[in-house]
Structures are given as C-alpha cells and as structure tokens.
C-alpha cells in the first residue's frame, strides 16, 4: 500500500507539472500572438511603393507632400521609391514589381504612373496625385465615388486654364502657341479645354507635339512666327524640359505662360496654380485612412486642388519683353526666378 501511494503521488506531481507547462506555453503563445497577429496600426510596418512618372519640381513636391503626411502620422511606413524617367514601359514594370513585392499601397504620381498601377492590380490600394482628369483616364468611376481600389487628388483646378486664357486676351495677345505630348491623356484633356476656351474668347491656338523631352526645343521653335505667346500646360514631358521653352521665349521675346507655380519659379512668366506639395499631402491623408482600415479606396472621394493663385515672375517679364501692368500687380504675387 505504501508503495502504491508513492506511485500515485509521483503521478500526481507529473500531472501538475505538465499542466503548468501547458499554461506557460499558452501564455507564451498568447504573448507572441499579440506581438504579431494582434498588432495595431502603429506597430505594424507598412511598405508603400512610390511610383513617379518623371523628375521635375512639381511632381517632386507632390511626392514630398505625400511622404510628409505619412511621416506625421502614427503609422510605421517604409517607402520603396522608383522613378519611371518618363517611360511608359518603366511605369508598367515598376508597378508590376510593386505588386510582386506585395506592398501595402501604391502611390502613383502623374497620369501614366497611375494608369500603370491601376492596370496592374485590383487588390492593392492605389492612391494617385498629379492626375488632370481621373475619370477620363479611367482611374475612377467619378470624383465623388471612385469605386474599386483607386482614389487620389487631381492637379487640375477647373478655373486654371480659363483664367490663364482670359489673362492672355486681356494683355492683348491673339494667338497662343502650345507644346505638349499627344500621348499623355493628361495633356490631351487640357488641350481640348484650352481650344474650347479659345473659341469662346476669340483666340487662336497653334499646337506642336513633343514625344520626348529631347523634342521640346525643336517643337517650340516651330511655333516662332505663328504664336504671340507660349502657354505650356501641366504636360510632364514638356515641363521636364521647360528650360528649352524658356530659352526660345527669351530669344524671341514671346511671353511664356505656364500651368504651375513651380514653372514660374523656374523662369516662366505667369501661372494660375497651386502648391503641388498640398495635393501630395492630401493624397497622403487618404493613404492613412486606407492603411488604418478606416475606409476602402473606392469610398474616399477624389479631389481637385483648391486655393488657385496667380504668380508673375518679374525677371522673366524683363527677359521676355513683357510689361507688368498695375492691374496685374494688384491681383498677382510677384516672384523672381529661383537660382539653382
């Protein structure tokens, strides 16, 4: 009996020890689960693919604004940045790479980049900026209700082109020369609007196409003798080589109206515009909502930029033989060319 009692006691001790181990393992497992599967938005590391179509100050500012918004949030975000160098094939391959890397979100800066990202995935959220016509580009169903996995911010204030064309008319010019890449949906939409406004105001538009940045100078020169002024819209190909147009404008004393404030700072004469940093920042705020799981991309309205202002470059005016009237001074912010 004594021997049997000792055996039973020993078995009980083994049972209790096993229970203790199971309890510890369960506790440890729970702790590990909380550290991985149960992590909150602030502790999880997110990877955001940044796809920018080409390098120029406006798009650079938009990317800077987007990243600033995420850096200021409580999210732990790592950026995987790529630049397509103005090549549509590069856009597609980079977008494909991001999908293969299973990034958490793609930020697409400019229309060609946004279209490539949207074509590559219907699962990964895509947030765009610097897109002139998101609906016409096939990115969203409507600005109010984008649908699908895409939303973002446009770089087209509906009043910008009409305001610029009215200023051109008010200054006494009649024929507007423009250079653009006919392969960019972003640009085609703006040129159509420019022509429509020109008809309404009794102005004439003369066009020249540039497929690459290397073609821009020759295209601008082809308009000499045909146009009274140049008006360069937010065409990525031409804006990336804007100095070529500035050179022709100064040589031929043709005022250069542009589509963005950054281009005024580079040496354009005048623009109605907004800060690209702001539309990038707004896009970043949309990305935060998506990454936190607060809303799906298709539920977040796409937006147009606000706060349209007129900037006039007095250095460019002098170089192009333009008089800045008191009337223009009253409504414009006067700036100088920024030296690199």
C-alpha positions in Angstrom: 0.0 0.0 0.0 2.8 2.4 0.9 4.4 1.6 -2.4 1.2 2.2 -4.3 0.7 5.5 -2.5 4.1 6.7 -3.6 3.4 5.8 -7.2 0.1 7.7 -7.1 1.8 10.8 -5.5 4.5 10.7 -8.2 1.9 10.5 -11.0 0.0 13.5 -9.5 3.2 15.6 -9.4 3.9 14.8 -13.1 0.3 15.8 -14.0 0.6 19.1 -12.2 4.0 19.8 -13.8 2.5 19.1 -17.2 -0.4 21.4 -16.6 2.0 24.2 -15.5 4.0 23.8 -18.7 0.8 23.9 -20.8 -0.2 27.1 -19.1 3.1 28.7 -19.6 3.1 27.6 -23.3 -0.4 29.0 -23.8 0.6 32.3 -22.1 3.8 32.5 -24.3 1.7 31.7 -27.4 -0.8 34.4 -26.5 2.0 36.9 -26.0 3.5 36.1 -29.4 0.1 36.4 -31.0 -0.4 39.8 -29.5 3.1 40.8 -30.8 2.4 39.7 -34.4 -1.2 38.9 -35.4 -2.8 41.3 -33.0 -0.6 44.3 -33.6 -2.2 47.7 -34.1 -1.7 50.2 -36.9 1.0 52.0 -35.1 3.3 49.0 -34.5 2.9 47.2 -37.9 5.4 48.1 -40.6 3.8 49.1 -43.9 5.5 49.2 -47.2 4.4 51.9 -49.7 5.5 51.8 -53.3 6.1 55.3 -54.7 5.9 55.4 -58.5 6.7 58.8 -60.0 6.5 59.3 -63.8 9.3 61.7 -64.2 11.5 64.1 -62.2 10.6 67.7 -62.2 9.9 70.2 -59.3 6.1 69.9 -59.3 6.0 66.1 -59.1 8.9 66.1 -56.7 6.9 68.5 -54.4 3.8 66.3 -54.6 5.9 63.2 -53.6 7.4 65.2 -50.7 4.0 66.2 -49.5 2.7 62.7 -49.7 5.6 61.3 -47.6 5.3 64.2 -45.1 1.7 63.3 -44.4 2.6 59.7 -43.7 5.7 60.6 -41.7 3.5 62.8 -39.5 1.0 60.0 -38.8 1.3 57.3 -36.1 2.0 54.7 -38.8 5.3 52.9 -39.3 5.8 53.3 -43.0 8.8 52.3 -45.2 8.9 53.8 -48.8 10.0 51.9 -51.8 10.7 54.7 -54.3 11.0 54.4 -58.1 11.1 56.9 -61.0 9.9 55.9 -64.5 12.0 58.5 -66.2 9.1 59.5 -68.4 8.9 56.0 -69.9 5.5 54.2 -70.0 7.3 50.8 -70.1 9.2 51.7 -67.0 5.9 52.6 -65.3 4.4 49.2 -66.1 7.5 47.2 -65.0 7.7 49.2 -61.7 4.1 48.7 -61.0 4.4 45.0 -61.7 7.4 44.9 -59.3 5.4 46.6 -56.5 2.6 44.0 -57.0 5.1 41.2 -56.9 6.6 42.6 -53.7 3.1 42.7 -52.2 3.4 46.3 -51.0 0.6 47.5 -48.8 -0.2 50.5 -51.0 1.0 52.2 -54.2 1.4 55.9 -54.5 1.3 56.9 -58.2 2.4 60.4 -59.1 1.1 61.6 -62.6 -1.4 60.1 -65.0 0.8 57.5 -66.8 2.1 56.1 -63.4 -1.4 55.9 -62.0 -2.8 54.1 -65.1 0.0 51.6 -64.9 -0.6 50.9 -61.2 -4.4 50.6 -61.7 -3.9 48.3 -64.7 -1.5 46.0 -62.7 -3.7 45.4 -59.6 -7.3 45.4 -58.5 -6.3 44.3 -54.9 -3.6 46.6 -53.7 -4.8 50.1 -52.9 -3.6 52.8 -55.3 -3.6 56.5 -54.3 -2.7 58.9 -57.1 -1.9 62.6 -57.4 -1.0 65.0 -60.3 -3.7 63.5 -62.5 -5.6 66.1 -64.5 -8.7 64.0 -65.5 -9.0 61.0 -63.2 -12.4 60.0 -64.8 -11.2 60.4 -68.4 -8.1 58.5 -67.6 -10.2 55.5 -66.4 -8.9 55.6 -62.9 -12.2 56.3 -61.0 -15.9 56.0 -61.8 -16.5 59.5 -60.5 -14.7 62.0 -58.3 -17.3 61.7 -55.6 -17.5 57.8 -55.7 -14.3 56.4 -57.2 -15.2 52.7 -56.7 -12.6 49.9 -56.9 -9.2 50.2 -55.4 -8.2 53.7 -56.6 -8.5 57.2 -55.3 -6.4 60.4 -55.1 -6.0 64.0 -55.9 -6.1 65.8 -59.2 -3.8 68.6 -60.3 -6.5 70.3 -62.4 -8.3 73.3 -60.9 -11.2 73.8 -63.4 -10.6 77.6 -63.4 -6.9 77.5 -64.2 -7.0 77.3 -68.0 -9.9 79.7 -68.4 -8.2 82.2 -66.1 -4.9 82.0 -68.0 -6.5 82.3 -71.4 -8.5 85.3 -70.2 -5.3 86.9 -68.9 -3.7 86.3 -72.3 -6.6 88.0 -74.0 -6.7 90.9 -71.5 -3.0 91.6 -72.3 -3.8 92.0 -76.0 -2.5 88.7 -77.4 -4.4 86.7 -80.0 -2.5 83.5 -80.9 -1.4 81.0 -78.3 1.3 78.5 -79.1 1.5 75.3 -77.1 3.8 72.3 -77.0 2.6 69.0 -75.5 2.9 65.2 -75.6 -0.1 63.9 -77.5 0.5 60.5 -75.9 -0.4 61.8 -72.5 -4.1 61.7 -71.6 -3.4 64.3 -69.0 -2.3 66.7 -71.8 -4.9 65.9 -74.4 -7.7 66.8 -71.9 -6.1 70.1 -71.2 -5.5 71.0 -74.8 -9.2 70.3 -75.6 -10.2 72.6 -72.8 -7.7 75.2 -74.0 -9.2 75.1 -77.5 -12.8 75.4 -76.2 -11.9 78.4 -74.1 -10.0 80.0 -77.0 -13.1 79.7 -79.2 -15.2 81.4 -76.6 -12.7 84.2 -76.2 -11.9 84.6 -79.9 -8.3 83.4 -79.5 -6.4 81.0 -81.8 -4.3 78.0 -80.6 -1.3 76.7 -82.6 0.0 73.3 -81.5 3.3 71.4 -81.7 3.8 67.9 -80.4 6.9 66.6 -78.5 7.0 62.8 -77.8 10.2 63.1 -75.6 11.9 65.9 -73.7 14.6 66.0 -76.4 11.9 67.1 -78.9 10.7 70.0 -76.8 13.1 72.8 -78.1 12.5 72.0 -81.8 8.7 71.9 -81.2 8.8 75.3 -79.5 11.0 76.7 -82.3 8.4 75.5 -84.9 5.9 77.9 -83.4 8.0 81.0 -83.7 6.3 83.4 -86.2 3.0 81.6 -85.6 2.3 82.5 -82.0 2.2 85.7 -79.9 2.7 83.8 -76.7 3.5 80.4 -75.4 1.2 78.5 -72.9 2.7 75.3 -71.5 0.1 73.3 -69.6 1.0 70.6 -67.0 2.5 68.3 -69.5 5.1 66.1 -67.8 7.3 65.7 -70.9 7.4 69.4 -71.7 7.7 70.6 -68.1 10.6 68.3 -67.5 12.4 70.2 -70.3 10.9 73.6 -69.6 14.3 75.4 -69.8 14.2 74.7 -73.6 11.0 76.6 -74.0 12.3 79.4 -71.7 15.3 79.8 -73.9 13.2 80.2 -77.1 10.8 82.5 -75.3 13.6 84.8 -74.2 15.3 84.8 -77.6 12.1 85.5 -79.5 10.6 87.8 -76.8 7.5 85.6 -76.5 5.8 85.7 -73.1 5.7 82.2 -71.6 2.5 81.4 -69.6 2.7 78.1 -67.7 0.4 75.7 -65.8 2.1 75.5 -62.4 3.7 77.8 -59.9 6.9 75.8 -59.9 7.4 76.6 -63.6 7.0 80.3 -62.8 9.9 80.0 -60.3 12.0 78.2 -63.0 11.6 81.2 -65.4 8.0 81.1 -66.8 6.3 84.5 -67.0 2.9 83.7 -65.3 0.7 81.0 -64.0 -2.6 80.4 -62.2 -1.8 77.5 -59.9 -1.4 75.9 -56.5 1.2 74.2 -54.4 1.8 70.6 -55.6 3.1 69.8 -52.1 -0.5 70.4 -50.9 -2.1 67.9 -53.3 0.5 65.3 -52.4 -0.2 65.9 -48.7 -3.9 65.4 -49.3 -3.2 62.2 -51.1 -1.1 61.1 -48.2 -4.0 61.7 -45.8 -6.2 59.4 -48.0 -3.5 56.8 -47.8 -3.5 57.0 -44.0 -7.2 56.3 -43.9 -6.7 53.2 -46.1 -3.8 51.8 -44.2 -5.6 52.2 -40.9 -8.5 50.3 -42.3 -10.9 53.2 -41.8 -12.1 53.3 -45.4 -11.7 51.4 -48.7 -10.1 53.5 -51.5 -13.4 53.5 -53.5 -15.2 55.0 -50.6 -12.9 58.1 -50.4 -13.7 60.9 -52.8 -11.0 62.0 -55.3 -10.4 65.8 -55.0 -9.4 68.8 -57.1 -6.9 71.3 -55.8 -8.1 74.5 -54.0 -6.7 78.0 -53.5 -5.9 79.0 -57.1 -3.5 82.0 -57.2 -1.6 84.0 -59.8 2.2 84.2 -59.7 4.1 86.5 -62.1 7.9 86.4 -62.5 9.4 89.9 -62.9 12.8 88.5 -64.1 11.1 86.5 -66.8 8.9 89.5 -67.8 12.1 91.6 -68.3 13.8 88.8 -70.3 10.7 88.3 -72.5 9.9 92.0 -73.0 6.6 91.9 -71.1 5.3 94.9 -69.1 3.7 94.0 -65.8 0.8 96.4 -65.6 -0.6 97.8 -62.3 -3.7 95.8 -62.8 -1.7 92.6 -62.9 0.3 93.6 -59.9 -2.9 94.1 -57.9 -4.0 90.5 -58.4 -0.7 88.7 -58.6 2.1 87.6 -56.3 5.4 88.9 -57.9 8.3 86.4 -57.7 11.8 86.1 -59.1 13.5 83.2 -60.9 15.0 80.8 -58.4 18.6 80.2 -58.9 19.8 76.6 -58.8 
